[in-house]
Amino acid sequence: MFSRKYCIRAGGISVLEDKFNDFAKFIEENKNQRKFEQSVELAINFKGVDFSKQANRLNLDVLLPNGRGKVSQIAIFATEKGFVEGAGKHGVQVIDGNSLASIASDKEKLNSLLKYNLLAQPSLMPNIAKQLGPFLGPRNKMPRPVMAVQDLARIAGESSKRVSIKNKGKFLPTIHCVVGSEKMDAKMIYENIREVVENVDKAVGSNRIRSVYVKLTMSKPMKLM
């Protein structure tokens, strides 16, 4: 549940808790309106936070309790035998870590990376940052280093639940992330929203959250807070 500190307003009314029925109605009215499965997206706007200062910038990984509703494709940049074999055991696509320069010079190959949740053998991270960082960084798609082969099973299992929350643009006072899909139960999506808001609150403080909106990919937004 959202604790009261997130949403107390005049009269002691908990705005977010009172919005669940409206939220469920919003999902019901807007789902199945397109020829594809829409994602449910959250936007949180801030006040009184100077994100141009390094200490204030958000860089959070949040595990959604109910996942994002879609099975993610996962790929790992690797060269070492252990990582390559481990990836094969867990259904993780391997991207040859020796091919970074050729990927960086090929627009089609670069764009193909965007369909994956990316992982990387730690020793490759500096070269990935150099070769692919200019493309992946602004798109919030930099790979997550896998510190040991034995971590692959756990990380692959968490991949469809993990969302990355980072400031974009020129440190705009807002963040966006996916919190589910239109095919999920509204209660499950709402639990995911709670998890994100609680983590963001811990990072910046609830008094610095100006507003919270939710929308489907192609719908108008609904204000939750």
C-alpha positions as a Markdown table, in Angstrom:
| # | Residue | x | y | z |
|---|---|---|---|---|
| 1 | Met | 0.0 | 0.0 | 0.0 |
| 2 | Phe | 1.1 | 3.6 | -0.5 |
| 3 | Ser | 1.9 | 4.9 | 2.9 |
| 4 | Arg | 0.0 | 8.1 | 3.9 |
| 5 | Lys | 3.1 | 10.2 | 3.5 |
| 6 | Tyr | 2.9 | 9.9 | -0.2 |
| 7 | Cys | -0.6 | 11.2 | -0.7 |
| 8 | Ile | -2.1 | 13.1 | 2.2 |
| 9 | Arg | -4.1 | 16.1 | 1.1 |
| 10 | Ala | -6.5 | 18.5 | 2.8 |
| 11 | Gly | -9.0 | 16.7 | 4.9 |
| 12 | Gly | -6.7 | 13.7 | 5.3 |
| 13 | Ile | -7.8 | 12.0 | 2.1 |
| 14 | Ser | -5.4 | 9.6 | 0.5 |
| 15 | Val | -5.6 | 10.6 | -3.1 |
| 16 | Leu | -3.7 | 7.6 | -4.6 |
| 17 | Glu | -5.7 | 5.0 | -2.7 |
| 18 | Asp | -8.9 | 6.7 | -3.6 |
| 19 | Lys | -7.9 | 6.6 | -7.3 |
| 20 | Phe | -7.8 | 2.8 | -7.7 |
| 21 | Asn | -11.4 | 2.4 | -8.9 |
| 22 | Asp | -10.9 | 5.3 | -11.3 |
| 23 | Phe | -7.6 | 3.7 | -12.5 |
| 24 | Ala | -9.2 | 0.3 | -13.1 |
| 25 | Lys | -12.0 | 2.0 | -15.1 |
| 26 | Phe | -9.4 | 4.0 | -17.1 |
| 27 | Ile | -7.6 | 0.7 | -18.0 |
| 28 | Glu | -10.8 | -1.0 | -18.9 |
| 29 | Glu | -11.9 | 1.9 | -21.2 |
| 30 | Asn | -8.6 | 2.2 | -23.0 |
| 31 | Lys | -7.3 | -1.4 | -23.4 |
| 32 | Asn | -7.8 | -3.4 | -26.6 |
| 33 | Gln | -8.2 | -0.2 | -28.7 |
| 34 | Arg | -5.1 | -0.9 | -30.9 |
| 35 | Lys | -3.9 | -3.7 | -33.0 |
| 36 | Phe | -1.0 | -4.3 | -30.7 |
| 37 | Glu | -0.6 | -4.9 | -27.0 |
| 38 | Gln | -0.2 | -1.5 | -25.3 |
| 39 | Ser | 2.2 | -0.9 | -22.4 |
| 40 | Val | 1.1 | 0.9 | -19.3 |
| 41 | Glu | 3.4 | 3.8 | -18.7 |
| 42 | Leu | 4.1 | 5.9 | -15.6 |
| 43 | Ala | 5.3 | 9.5 | -15.5 |
| 44 | Ile | 6.4 | 11.2 | -12.2 |
| 45 | Asn | 7.0 | 15.0 | -12.2 |
| 46 | Phe | 9.2 | 16.7 | -9.6 |
| 47 | Lys | 9.4 | 20.1 | -7.9 |
| 48 | Gly | 12.3 | 21.7 | -6.1 |
| 49 | Val | 15.0 | 19.2 | -7.4 |
| 50 | Asp | 18.0 | 20.5 | -9.3 |
| 51 | Phe | 18.8 | 17.5 | -11.4 |
| 52 | Ser | 21.7 | 19.3 | -13.0 |
| 53 | Lys | 23.6 | 18.4 | -9.8 |
| 54 | Gln | 25.1 | 14.9 | -9.9 |
| 55 | Ala | 24.0 | 14.1 | -6.3 |
| 56 | Asn | 20.3 | 14.7 | -7.2 |
| 57 | Arg | 20.2 | 12.6 | -10.4 |
| 58 | Leu | 18.1 | 9.5 | -10.4 |
| 59 | Asn | 19.6 | 6.1 | -11.3 |
| 60 | Leu | 17.3 | 3.4 | -9.9 |
| 61 | Asp | 16.7 | -0.2 | -10.8 |
| 62 | Val | 13.3 | -1.2 | -9.6 |
| 63 | Leu | 11.9 | -4.8 | -9.6 |
| 64 | Leu | 8.2 | -4.7 | -10.3 |
| 65 | Pro | 6.4 | -7.3 | -8.1 |
| 66 | Asn | 4.2 | -8.3 | -11.0 |
| 67 | Gly | 6.5 | -7.8 | -13.9 |
| 68 | Arg | 6.0 | -5.7 | -17.0 |
| 69 | Gly | 3.5 | -8.1 | -18.5 |
| 70 | Lys | 5.6 | -9.0 | -21.5 |
| 71 | Val | 8.4 | -11.5 | -21.9 |
| 72 | Ser | 11.6 | -9.7 | -22.6 |
| 73 | Gln | 14.2 | -10.7 | -25.1 |
| 74 | Ile | 17.6 | -10.8 | -23.4 |
| 75 | Ala | 21.1 | -10.5 | -24.9 |
| 76 | Ile | 24.5 | -10.4 | -23.4 |
| 77 | Phe | 27.8 | -9.0 | -24.8 |
| 78 | Ala | 30.3 | -11.7 | -24.2 |
| 79 | Thr | 33.6 | -13.3 | -25.3 |
| 80 | Glu | 34.5 | -15.5 | -22.4 |
| 81 | Lys | 33.5 | -19.2 | -22.8 |
| 82 | Gly | 31.7 | -19.3 | -19.4 |
| 83 | Phe | 29.4 | -16.5 | -20.2 |
| 84 | Val | 28.7 | -17.8 | -23.7 |
| 85 | Glu | 27.8 | -21.2 | -22.5 |
| 86 | Gly | 25.8 | -19.9 | -19.5 |
| 87 | Ala | 23.8 | -17.7 | -21.9 |
| 88 | Gly | 23.0 | -20.7 | -24.0 |
| 89 | Lys | 21.7 | -22.6 | -21.0 |
| 90 | His | 19.3 | -19.8 | -20.0 |
| 91 | Gly | 18.0 | -18.7 | -23.4 |
| 92 | Val | 20.0 | -15.5 | -23.5 |
| 93 | Gln | 21.2 | -14.3 | -27.0 |
| 94 | Val | 24.9 | -13.8 | -27.2 |
| 95 | Ile | 26.4 | -10.7 | -29.0 |
| 96 | Asp | 30.1 | -11.2 | -29.8 |
| 97 | Gly | 32.0 | -8.7 | -27.7 |
| 98 | Asn | 34.7 | -8.5 | -30.4 |
| 99 | Ser | 32.2 | -7.0 | -32.9 |
| 100 | Leu | 31.5 | -3.7 | -31.0 |
| 101 | Ala | 33.2 | -1.5 | -33.6 |
| 102 | Ser | 31.3 | -3.1 | -36.5 |
| 103 | Ile | 28.0 | -2.7 | -34.6 |
| 104 | Ala | 28.7 | 0.9 | -33.9 |
| 105 | Ser | 29.2 | 1.7 | -37.6 |
| 106 | Asp | 26.0 | -0.1 | -38.7 |
| 107 | Lys | 22.7 | 1.7 | -38.1 |
| 108 | Glu | 20.7 | -1.4 | -38.7 |
| 109 | Lys | 22.7 | -3.4 | -36.1 |
| 110 | Leu | 22.5 | -0.5 | -33.6 |
| 111 | Asn | 18.7 | -0.4 | -33.9 |
| 112 | Ser | 18.4 | -4.2 | -33.5 |
| 113 | Leu | 19.9 | -3.8 | -30.0 |
| 114 | Leu | 16.9 | -1.9 | -28.9 |
| 115 | Lys | 14.6 | -4.9 | -28.8 |
| 116 | Tyr | 16.7 | -6.6 | -26.1 |
| 117 | Asn | 17.3 | -6.1 | -22.4 |
| 118 | Leu | 21.0 | -5.9 | -22.6 |
| 119 | Leu | 23.6 | -7.5 | -20.3 |
| 120 | Ala | 27.4 | -7.6 | -20.5 |
| 121 | Gln | 30.4 | -9.4 | -19.4 |
| 122 | Pro | 32.1 | -6.8 | -17.0 |
| 123 | Ser | 35.4 | -6.6 | -18.8 |
| 124 | Leu | 33.6 | -5.4 | -21.9 |
| 125 | Met | 31.8 | -2.5 | -20.3 |
| 126 | Pro | 34.5 | 0.2 | -20.9 |
| 127 | Asn | 34.6 | -0.7 | -24.7 |
| 128 | Ile | 30.8 | -0.9 | -24.8 |
| 129 | Ala | 30.6 | 2.6 | -23.3 |
| 130 | Lys | 33.1 | 3.9 | -25.8 |
| 131 | Gln | 31.7 | 2.3 | -28.9 |
| 132 | Leu | 28.0 | 2.0 | -28.2 |
| 133 | Gly | 27.4 | 4.5 | -25.3 |
| 134 | Pro | 26.6 | 7.4 | -27.6 |
| 135 | Phe | 23.7 | 5.4 | -29.1 |
| 136 | Leu | 22.5 | 3.3 | -26.1 |
| 137 | Gly | 23.0 | 5.9 | -23.4 |
| 138 | Pro | 20.4 | 8.5 | -24.5 |
| 139 | Arg | 17.9 | 5.6 | -25.1 |
| 140 | Asn | 18.4 | 4.3 | -21.5 |
| 141 | Lys | 19.6 | 1.0 | -23.0 |
| 142 | Met | 23.1 | 0.6 | -21.6 |
| 143 | Pro | 23.7 | -3.0 | -20.7 |
| 144 | Arg | 23.8 | -4.2 | -17.1 |
| 145 | Pro | 27.1 | -5.9 | -16.1 |
| 146 | Val | 26.8 | -9.5 | -15.0 |
| 147 | Met | 29.5 | -10.0 | -12.4 |
| 148 | Ala | 29.6 | -13.8 | -12.5 |
| 149 | Val | 28.3 | -16.5 | -14.8 |
| 150 | Gln | 26.2 | -18.0 | -11.9 |
| 151 | Asp | 24.3 | -14.8 | -11.7 |
| 152 | Leu | 22.9 | -15.2 | -15.3 |
| 153 | Ala | 19.9 | -17.4 | -14.3 |
| 154 | Arg | 18.7 | -14.9 | -11.6 |
| 155 | Ile | 19.3 | -11.8 | -13.8 |
| 156 | Ala | 17.6 | -13.5 | -16.8 |
| 157 | Gly | 14.6 | -14.3 | -14.6 |
| 158 | Glu | 14.4 | -10.8 | -13.3 |
| 159 | Ser | 14.7 | -9.2 | -16.7 |
| 160 | Ser | 10.9 | -9.0 | -17.3 |
| 161 | Lys | 10.4 | -7.4 | -13.9 |
| 162 | Arg | 13.2 | -4.8 | -13.9 |
| 163 | Val | 12.7 | -1.2 | -14.9 |
| 164 | Ser | 15.4 | 1.4 | -15.0 |
| 165 | Ile | 14.6 | 4.9 | -13.8 |
| 166 | Lys | 17.0 | 7.7 | -14.9 |
| 167 | Asn | 16.8 | 11.4 | -15.8 |
| 168 | Lys | 16.6 | 12.0 | -19.5 |
| 169 | Gly | 17.2 | 15.1 | -21.6 |
| 170 | Lys | 18.9 | 18.0 | -20.0 |
| 171 | Phe | 17.9 | 16.8 | -16.5 |
| 172 | Leu | 14.2 | 17.5 | -17.0 |
| 173 | Pro | 12.2 | 17.3 | -13.8 |
| 174 | Thr | 10.3 | 14.1 | -14.9 |
| 175 | Ile | 10.9 | 10.4 | -15.3 |
| 176 | His | 9.0 | 7.8 | -17.3 |
| 177 | Cys | 8.9 | 4.0 | -17.0 |
| 178 | Val | 6.7 | 1.0 | -18.0 |
| 179 | Val | 4.7 | -0.5 | -15.2 |
| 180 | Gly | 2.8 | -3.2 | -17.0 |
| 181 | Ser | 0.7 | -4.0 | -20.1 |
| 182 | Glu | -3.0 | -3.6 | -20.9 |
| 183 | Lys | -3.5 | -7.4 | -20.5 |
| 184 | Met | -2.6 | -7.4 | -16.9 |
| 185 | Asp | -5.1 | -7.2 | -14.0 |
| 186 | Ala | -5.5 | -3.6 | -12.9 |
| 187 | Lys | -4.6 | -4.5 | -9.3 |
| 188 | Met | -1.3 | -6.0 | -10.4 |
| 189 | Ile | -0.4 | -2.9 | -12.4 |
| 190 | Tyr | -1.4 | -0.7 | -9.4 |
| 191 | Glu | 1.0 | -2.7 | -7.2 |
| 192 | Asn | 3.8 | -2.1 | -9.6 |
| 193 | Ile | 3.0 | 1.7 | -9.6 |
| 194 | Arg | 3.2 | 1.6 | -5.8 |
| 195 | Glu | 6.6 | 0.0 | -6.0 |
| 196 | Val | 8.0 | 2.6 | -8.3 |
| 197 | Val | 6.6 | 5.5 | -6.4 |
| 198 | Glu | 7.9 | 4.2 | -3.1 |
| 199 | Asn | 11.4 | 3.8 | -4.6 |
| 200 | Val | 11.3 | 7.2 | -6.1 |
| 201 | Asp | 10.1 | 8.7 | -2.8 |
| 202 | Lys | 13.0 | 7.2 | -0.9 |
| 203 | Ala | 15.4 | 8.7 | -3.4 |
| 204 | Val | 14.0 | 12.3 | -3.6 |
| 205 | Gly | 11.3 | 12.7 | -0.9 |
| 206 | Ser | 7.6 | 12.7 | -1.3 |
| 207 | Asn | 7.4 | 16.5 | -0.8 |
| 208 | Arg | 9.3 | 16.8 | -4.1 |
| 209 | Ile | 6.9 | 14.8 | -6.1 |
| 210 | Arg | 4.7 | 17.2 | -8.0 |
| 211 | Ser | 2.4 | 14.8 | -9.8 |
| 212 | Val | 2.0 | 11.2 | -11.0 |
| 213 | Tyr | 0.3 | 10.3 | -14.3 |
| 214 | Val | -0.4 | 7.0 | -16.0 |
| 215 | Lys | -1.3 | 6.2 | -19.6 |
| 216 | Leu | -1.4 | 3.4 | -22.1 |
| 217 | Thr | 0.9 | 3.7 | -25.1 |
| 218 | Met | -1.7 | 5.4 | -27.3 |
| 219 | Ser | -4.1 | 6.8 | -24.7 |
| 220 | Lys | -4.5 | 10.2 | -23.0 |
| 221 | Pro | -2.9 | 10.3 | -19.5 |
| 222 | Met | -4.8 | 10.0 | -16.3 |
| 223 | Lys | -3.6 | 11.9 | -13.2 |
| 224 | Leu | -3.1 | 9.7 | -10.1 |
| 225 | Met | -1.6 | 12.3 | -7.9 |
